[in-house]
Amino acid sequence: MRRIGCAVVLIVLMAVSGLGAEPARLMIVDQTSGLVESMQVEVLARVLLASQAFTIKAAMGSPDDVHTDEPFDFVIIVPHGEPRVWICMPGLPGTLDEETRNALAVLNASIIQVFAGERQPLGPADDLYPFFWSAAFLRRGIL
């Protein structure tokens, strides 16, 4: 069953990378503290880079530590000990352009696969925490 999941993620990744679109800019805020969690975040970053659908920057600790000269398309927050990954974006998924929605689909599938279902991706339409962080990042020019 795991091989089928890997195959699905690879097919999605190849489909998106084959579109020739500009890679989405992603900031990963890693709040994990355990070895296994940290390794999963590392694997997630490598999978996303291999898809060629993303360019990635990372920060440790608080989302307040995020600074940038150019806005990101997504900021994900990987909290310690939580069964979720918060995805911050510059709008609700239905308001995003097609390229950004495709990148979001790859991001969601990769999170589910890498964390083996132990963490679920939640965006501004799903949870207030990423909604408020998205608003704060938009105000600060990060998104």
Secondary structure by P-SEA (a helix, b strand, c coil): caaaaaaaaaaaaaaaaaccccbbbbbbbcccccaaaaaaaaaaaaaaaaaccccccccccccccccccccccbbbbbcccccbbbbbcccccccccaaaaaaaaaaaaaaaaaacccbbbbcccccaaaaaaaaaaaaaccc
